[in-house]
Every structure is written in structure tokens, then in C-alpha cells.
């Protein structure tokens, strides 16, 4: 298994190296010589490690376990090499070497997992090449371009296992076409919204395009000064729509672009829309926040985008509780959003309903025969286990985080933001917090992106049967 994982990981590193040429080209165009060395080092690091892994390993078929190992290893190794520009340029406070390495890796993990936590106090000072690089890491981790390009070289069986590990739905009967459809449609969405924002007055294509990637993948938020330019009504509505497109399942976007409008609203999307509508109403009633602003932040929380401008730490406990629930629930399956995902809530509800009926039938409370096992019992069980494990991990991590000196509610919000790849902070996640807590949040972000079941499957020291 080690050989097949290293060979495919080497391929992914090579693709990441090739993609890093884009911010290098931007740096050359704008004569940003100070950042070019670090970007060159990252590019060489990706390519050299990738070629070395390919040279020493033979690419073989991927099974479900090796796909899970590859998925987890990718979100450890890619950020490790991708942290070079942050470590080299050192845009953080503090001179301790280990702290600088930790900060750089934290920033890189936050990008690749599309969480959006940042130790950079003012992103306005970053050159355009670094803005493009940060957005590029979000695109690789969010849309999964490196995994999409993997589809060129994998067999149908390997793609099925890789798709299962990543939670990818086969929307058109061919997983390879599905991978390419994801790439094409999300690229088209980014291009369309960049063009629309350009037409309404946002003339800096580099910054606007990077911000559109940040919005749909759920990544780094711009500085408060830069974010203010999006507070007009039209930009708010457009950003809300873009966040929504990133949070619904890809099947919705696929049917939207292929004009299959009659099949647009699945049960998952309908329930998700209901959650958004009800939450917006509750935030408006209990928080006294304008409906447009309430909707913006509800979609931001559920989509794991993590954009905010209403001073969330100052909100009352009811509003904070609603936001925490939205983060944990997340968006739809096979989307940019993190969290439990709405489809798992549906499966969990079916599982609970079935269990209640079986208990009532055994106790003869209802006059129904004990039902036979359904075909989707495994799916319902998987959803239940995923929910329980996520909540268990959240509580344990939050209890540990309270030792930094914050309340349990704030710790739930902070750790929940990391586990759901949301990226909104109550003010505790900063470059000055102790190193141990930084690694706790790094672990939470990685687990949130890979998902706990895939992590466990990758770490189980035995080979699983198909």
C-alpha cells in the first residue's frame, strides 16, 4: 500500500508545483522580487519531492483504505511544503524559530483546508503574488484540482475508491466525467462572478478573482478596510449567492448549468433552504440584525466561508448558539462546505425513526411487524457514526481549548470553526497563543477537511476488506 500511496502523492505534488508557476508569473509581471524566491522554493519543493516519490514507487490501483491514506497524507504534506513562502517571508510577529515554523504551517493548513484562519494581521500588505498563492492553495484543497487531475491517470476501480473516500457523487454515470465537470463548472462560476464584479466597479482583476475563490471555497477573509467595499447591497447579494453555490451539492450546480431545472431541488437542497430561511428569521428576531445581513451571515456560517462584519463576539448567546449549530450542520454533501452535512442529518433522522418504530413494534405499542433491514442501513449507520464522532471530537477539543482561559461556549465556537473549516474566530486564535493550542487547531482543521471517518480508516493498522 505504501508504494501506491507514495506514487500518487508524488503525482499530486508535481501538479501542485506546476500550479505554483501561476503566482510566480504574477510576481514577475508586477516585479515583486521579494516574494519570488520563496515561491520558487515552494515550486521546487513540490516538484522535486513529487519526482522523487514517483521515481522510488510504482503507481498501483487504489483501494478504499489506500485512498483514505492518500487523502489524509495530501492534507499533511501539501501544506508542509506549501508553508515555505510563509516561513521564508515571515509575515508574523515573533522571532522564535519553532514558533515561526508553526505559524507558517498553520497558515498553510488553513489555506489548503479552506478554513481561513490567518495570523497575518493585515492582508492588504501582501503582494499580489502571495494573494494569488493563498487563493491557489484554497482552490487545490477546496475544489480539489489535484484530485481532479488524478482522474487522467486512474482506472475506474481506483476512481470509485477515491470518490468514496472524498464523498463524491457520480452525477452522470461516469466518475471521470464527474471529476472534470466539477473543475469546469466551479471554474466557470469563479470566472462569471469575477466578470460581474469587474463590471460593477471592482477593477483589480487579480484581487477580485482571488476574492471570488476565497468566497466560493470558504477561505481567507480580506482585511476590514478592504472588506468594506463589498458592504453595498449589490455586492452583498452577489457574495451571498456565490457562497450559496459553494455550499449546495455539486449535483445542484451541475443541473443548473445543464438546464435540468426540474430536478434542481433535491430533498437535501430543500431541507438546506429551509434551514437557511429559518435561521435567518431567528437571527433577525433575536439579534435585531437587518434581514440582508442576517442572511449573509447565516449562509456564511453554513457554507463554511467564514466571512463576517457584525462583530460576532459581541452578539448575544442565542445568536452565538444559532451560529454554532449552523457551523456544525454545515452545507450539503459533495460541496465546499464542512460540518456534518445536511444529507447525513436526513440519514440520521431516518435511522432514528426506524429505531423508534422497531422499539414500539417489539413492545407492541404499534401494530406493525418488525421491519426487515433496509438497503440503506449502512448509509444511515455511517451518518450516525460520523455525527457522533464529530460531536465527540468537538467537545474533547473544546474542553482542551478552555484551558487557554476562554469560556466553554467560546471554545465550542473556536474549535467548531476549525473542525467545520469555517475560520471565524472569537479572538482567541491568534499568533500569540501558545504553540500547543496552535497544533490543536491544526489538527482540528485537518480532521475537519479530511473528515473523521476517513482519518480513522487511514490510521487503522489493518487492511480493510472491500
C-alpha positions in Angstrom: 0.0 0.0 0.0 2.9 2.3 0.8 4.1 2.2 -2.8 0.7 3.1 -4.4 0.2 6.0 -1.9 3.6 7.5 -2.4 3.4 7.2 -6.2 0.0 9.0 -6.3 1.1 11.5 -3.7 4.2 12.3 -5.8 1.9 13.0 -8.8 -0.2 15.3 -6.7 2.9 17.2 -5.5 4.1 17.6 -9.1 0.7 19.1 -10.1 0.9 21.5 -7.1 4.4 22.5 -8.3 3.1 23.2 -11.8 0.2 25.3 -10.5 2.6 27.3 -8.3 4.0 28.7 -11.5 0.9 30.9 -11.7 1.7 33.1 -8.6 5.3 33.2 -9.8 4.2 34.6 -13.1 2.1 37.2 -11.3 5.1 38.1 -9.2 7.3 38.5 -12.3 4.7 40.7 -14.0 4.3 43.0 -11.1 8.1 42.9 -10.3 7.6 41.6 -6.8 11.1 40.3 -6.4 11.0 39.9 -2.7 8.4 37.1 -2.8 9.7 35.3 -5.9 12.5 33.4 -4.0 10.1 31.8 -1.6 7.6 30.9 -4.3 10.4 29.4 -6.4 11.5 27.4 -3.3 7.9 26.1 -2.8 7.6 25.2 -6.5 11.0 23.3 -6.5 10.0 21.6 -3.2 6.7 20.4 -4.7 8.3 19.2 -8.0 11.4 17.6 -6.5 9.6 15.7 -3.8 7.0 14.6 -6.3 9.5 13.4 -8.8 11.5 11.6 -6.0 8.3 9.8 -4.8 7.4 8.7 -8.3 11.0 7.5 -9.0 11.0 5.3 -5.9 7.5 4.0 -6.1 5.2 2.3 -8.6 1.7 3.5 -9.2 -0.8 0.8 -8.5 -4.6 0.5 -8.1 -6.1 2.4 -5.2 -8.4 0.6 -2.8 -10.6 2.3 -0.2 -8.0 2.3 2.6 -5.2 3.5 0.4 -7.4 6.2 -1.0 -8.1 7.4 2.6 -4.4 7.3 3.4 -3.7 9.3 0.3 -6.4 11.8 1.1 -5.1 12.3 4.7 -1.4 12.4 3.5 -2.2 15.0 0.9 -3.5 17.5 3.5 -0.4 16.9 5.6 2.3 17.0 3.0 0.9 19.6 0.7 0.6 22.3 3.4 4.0 21.3 4.8 5.8 22.2 1.5 3.3 25.0 0.9 4.3 26.7 4.1 7.7 27.7 2.7 6.6 31.1 1.4 5.1 32.0 4.8 8.1 30.7 6.7 10.6 32.4 4.4 8.8 35.8 4.3 7.8 35.7 8.0 4.7 37.9 7.9 4.0 37.1 11.6 5.1 38.6 14.9 7.7 36.8 17.0 11.3 35.7 16.3 11.3 32.2 17.8 12.2 29.7 15.0 9.8 26.9 16.1 7.0 29.4 16.5 7.8 30.8 13.0 7.7 27.3 11.6 4.4 26.6 13.4 2.8 29.8 12.2 3.8 29.1 8.7 2.4 25.6 8.7 -0.8 26.9 10.5 -1.3 29.5 7.7 -0.7 26.9 5.0 -3.0 24.3 6.6 -5.7 27.0 6.9 -5.4 27.7 3.2 -5.3 24.1 1.9 -8.2 23.1 4.2 -10.1 26.3 3.1 -10.6 27.2 6.8 -9.4 30.8 6.5 -7.9 31.3 9.9 -5.0 33.7 9.5 -2.2 35.0 11.7 -1.4 37.8 9.1 -2.8 40.9 10.8 -3.2 43.0 7.7 -3.6 41.1 4.3 -3.5 44.5 2.5 0.3 44.5 2.8 0.6 41.2 0.9 1.8 41.5 -2.7 -0.4 40.2 -5.5 1.6 37.1 -6.0 1.0 36.0 -2.4 -2.7 36.8 -2.7 -2.8 34.5 -5.7 -0.8 31.9 -4.0 -3.1 31.8 -0.9 -6.2 31.6 -3.2 -4.5 28.8 -5.2 -4.0 26.7 -2.1 -7.7 27.1 -1.3 -8.6 26.1 -4.8 -6.4 23.0 -4.7 -7.8 22.0 -1.3 -11.4 23.1 -1.9 -12.3 22.3 -5.5 -9.7 19.5 -5.3 -8.0 20.3 -8.6 -5.1 18.0 -7.7 -7.6 15.2 -7.2 -9.5 16.1 -10.4 -6.3 15.9 -12.5 -5.7 12.5 -10.9 -8.7 11.3 -12.9 -6.5 11.4 -16.0 -4.4 8.5 -14.8 -6.6 6.3 -12.6 -8.7 3.3 -13.6 -12.4 3.1 -13.0 -11.9 1.0 -9.9 -9.4 3.4 -8.3 -11.7 6.3 -9.1 -14.6 4.6 -7.4 -12.5 4.1 -4.2 -11.1 7.7 -4.4 -14.6 9.1 -4.9 -15.9 7.1 -1.9 -13.0 8.5 0.3 -13.8 12.0 -0.9 -17.6 11.8 -0.7 -18.0 12.4 -4.5 -21.4 11.6 -6.1 -21.4 10.1 -9.6 -23.8 12.6 -11.3 -23.6 11.4 -14.9 -22.8 7.7 -14.8 -19.0 8.3 -15.3 -16.8 9.3 -12.4 -14.1 10.6 -14.7 -16.5 13.0 -16.4 -17.9 13.9 -13.0 -14.4 15.0 -11.9 -13.9 17.1 -15.0 -17.4 18.6 -14.6 -16.5 19.7 -11.1 -13.4 21.5 -12.4 -15.2 23.1 -15.4 -18.3 24.3 -13.5 -16.6 25.7 -10.5 -14.1 27.5 -12.8 -16.9 28.9 -14.8 -18.6 30.2 -11.6 -15.4 31.9 -10.5 -15.0 33.5 -13.9 -18.6 34.6 -14.2 -18.6 36.3 -10.7 -15.2 37.9 -11.3 -16.5 39.4 -14.6 -19.7 40.6 -12.9 -17.8 42.3 -10.0 -15.5 43.9 -12.6 -18.5 45.3 -14.4 -19.9 46.8 -11.2 -16.7 48.6 -10.4 -14.1 46.2 -9.0 -11.4 46.8 -11.5 -8.4 45.0 -9.9 -8.8 41.6 -11.6 -6.1 39.9 -9.5 -7.6 40.9 -6.2 -11.2 40.4 -7.3 -10.5 36.9 -8.8 -8.7 35.9 -5.6 -11.6 37.1 -3.5 -14.1 35.1 -5.6 -12.0 32.0 -5.0 -11.9 32.8 -1.3 -15.7 33.2 -1.3 -16.7 30.0 -3.1 -14.1 27.8 -1.4 -14.6 29.4 2.0 -11.1 30.8 2.7 -9.3 33.9 3.9 -11.3 37.0 4.6 -9.9 40.3 3.4 -8.9 43.0 5.9 -11.7 45.1 7.4 -10.6 48.0 5.3 -10.7 46.1 2.0 -13.9 44.2 3.0 -15.8 47.5 3.5 -16.0 48.0 -0.3 -18.3 45.0 -0.5 -20.9 46.3 2.0 -23.1 47.9 -0.6 -26.4 46.0 -1.4 -25.4 44.6 -4.8 -22.0 43.1 -3.7 -23.6 41.6 -0.5 -26.3 39.8 -2.6 -23.8 38.6 -5.1 -21.4 37.3 -2.4 -24.3 35.6 -0.6 -25.3 33.9 -3.9 -21.7 32.8 -4.5 -21.4 31.4 -1.0 -24.7 29.5 -1.5 -23.4 27.9 -4.8 -20.4 26.8 -2.9 -22.4 25.2 -0.1 -25.0 23.3 -2.1 -24.1 19.9 -3.5 -22.4 19.8 -6.9 -25.4 18.0 -8.4 -27.4 21.2 -7.9 -24.8 23.2 -9.8 -24.4 20.5 -12.5 -28.2 20.5 -13.1 -28.3 24.3 -13.1 -25.6 24.6 -15.7 -27.1 21.8 -17.8 -30.5 23.4 -17.5 -32.1 20.3 -15.9 -34.2 22.7 -13.8 -37.0 20.2 -13.0 -34.6 18.1 -11.0 -32.8 21.0 -9.4 -34.3 20.8 -5.9 -33.5 17.5 -4.2 -34.7 16.7 -0.7 -31.3 17.7 0.7 -31.4 21.1 -1.0 -35.0 21.8 0.0 -34.1 21.0 3.7 -31.0 23.1 3.4 -33.0 26.1 2.1 -35.4 25.6 5.0 -32.5 25.7 7.5 -31.2 28.9 5.9 -34.6 30.6 5.9 -35.5 29.6 9.5 -32.0 30.6 10.8 -32.2 34.0 9.0 -35.6 34.7 10.6 -34.2 33.7 14.1 -31.1 35.8 13.8 -33.3 38.8 12.7 -35.7 38.3 15.6 -33.2 37.5 18.4 -30.3 39.6 17.2 -32.0 42.6 15.7 -29.8 42.3 12.7 -31.0 43.5 9.3 -32.5 40.7 7.2 -29.9 41.0 4.4 -27.1 41.0 7.0 -28.7 38.1 8.8 -29.0 36.1 5.6 -25.4 36.9 4.6 -24.0 35.6 7.9 -26.3 32.6 8.0 -25.1 31.5 4.6 -21.5 32.4 5.5 -21.7 30.1 8.6 -23.4 27.2 7.0 -21.2 27.3 3.8 -18.0 27.4 6.0 -17.0 30.6 4.2 -16.4 32.4 7.4 -17.0 36.0 6.3 -18.4 38.3 9.0 -18.7 42.0 9.6 -21.2 42.3 12.5 -18.7 41.8 15.4 -19.8 38.2 16.2 -18.1 38.1 19.7 -20.5 41.0 20.7 -23.7 39.1 19.8 -25.9 37.6 22.5 -25.8 33.9 23.5 -28.9 33.0 21.4 -27.3 34.3 18.2 -24.0 32.6 19.0 -25.8 29.3 19.7 -27.5 29.5 16.3 -24.2 30.2 14.6 -22.5 27.3 16.3 -25.4 25.0 15.2 -25.1 26.3 11.6 -21.3 25.6 11.6 -21.8 22.1 12.9 -24.6 21.3 10.5 -22.7 22.8 7.5 -23.9 22.7 3.9 -24.7 19.9 1.5 -22.7 16.8 0.7 -20.2 17.0 -2.2 -19.8 20.7 -1.8 -17.2 23.2 -0.5 -18.9 23.3 2.9 -17.7 21.5 6.0 -19.6 20.2 9.0 -22.0 17.3 9.4 -23.7 17.9 6.0 -27.4 18.0 5.5 -27.7 14.6 3.8 -26.3 13.0 7.0 -29.0 14.7 9.0 -31.6 13.2 6.7 -30.0 9.7 7.0 -29.7 10.1 10.8 -33.4 11.1 11.0 -34.4 8.0 9.1 -32.2 5.9 11.3 -33.8 7.3 14.5 -37.3 7.0 13.1 -36.7 3.4 12.1 -35.2 2.6 15.5 -38.2 4.1 17.3 -40.7 2.1 15.2 -38.8 -1.1 15.9 -38.9 -0.5 19.6 -42.6 0.3 19.5 -43.2 -2.8 17.4 -41.4 -5.0 19.8 -43.2 -3.6 22.8 -46.5 -3.8 20.8 -47.2 -0.1 21.2 -47.9 0.0 17.5 -49.5 -2.8 15.4 -46.7 -3.2 12.8 -44.4 -6.1 12.0 -40.8 -5.7 12.9 -39.2 -4.3 9.7 -36.5 -6.0 7.8 -33.2 -4.4 7.3 -33.2 -1.8 4.5 -30.7 -1.4 1.7 -29.6 1.9 3.0 -28.9 0.7 6.6 -25.2 1.1 6.1 -25.6 4.7 4.9 -27.7 5.5 7.9 -25.2 3.9 10.3 -22.4 5.8 8.6 -24.2 9.1 9.1 -24.9 8.3 12.7 -21.3 7.4 13.4 -20.0 10.5 11.6 -22.2 12.8 13.6 -21.3 11.2 16.9 -17.6 11.2 16.2 -17.7 14.8 15.1 -19.6 16.0 18.1 -17.3 13.9 20.4 -14.2 15.4 18.8 -15.6 18.9 19.1 -16.4 18.5 22.8 -13.0 17.0 23.6 -11.1 19.6 21.7 -13.2 22.4 23.2 -12.6 21.2 26.7 -8.8 21.2 26.0 -9.1 24.7 24.4 -10.8 26.1 27.6 -7.5 25.7 29.4 -6.3 28.7 27.4 -8.6 30.8 29.5 -11.8 31.1 27.5 -15.4 30.0 28.3 -16.7 26.7 27.0 -19.1 28.5 24.7 -16.3 30.5 23.1 -14.2 27.3 22.9 -17.0 25.5 21.2 -17.3 28.3 18.7 -13.5 28.5 18.1 -12.9 24.7 17.8 -16.1 24.3 15.9 -14.9 26.9 13.4 -11.8 24.8 12.8 -13.5 21.4 12.6 -16.0 22.7 10.1 -13.4 24.7 8.2 -15.3 27.9 8.8 -12.5 30.2 10.0 -14.4 32.7 12.1 -12.6 33.5 15.4 -13.9 34.8 18.7 -10.5 36.4 19.1 -8.7 33.5 20.8 -7.0 32.1 17.7 -4.1 34.5 17.3 -0.3 34.3 16.5 0.4 35.0 20.2 -1.4 32.0 21.7 0.8 29.1 23.0 2.2 26.7 20.4 0.3 23.7 21.8 -3.0 25.3 21.0 -1.9 26.2 17.5 -1.2 22.5 16.8 -4.6 21.6 18.4 -6.2 23.9 15.8 -4.0 22.5 13.0 -5.3 19.0 13.9 -8.9 20.2 14.0 -8.6 21.9 10.6 -7.1 18.8 9.1 -9.7 16.4 10.6 -12.5 18.8 9.5 -11.3 18.8 5.9 -10.5 15.1 5.6 -13.4 14.0 7.8 -13.1 11.8 10.9 -14.1 8.5 9.3 -11.5 8.9 6.5 -8.9 9.8 9.2 -9.8 6.7 11.2 -9.8 4.5 8.1 -6.4 5.8 7.1 -5.0 5.2 10.6 -6.4 1.8 11.3 -3.4 -0.5 11.2 -5.1 -3.4 9.4 -6.2 -3.8 5.8 -9.9 -3.5 5.5 -12.0 -5.9 3.4 -13.8 -4.3 0.5 
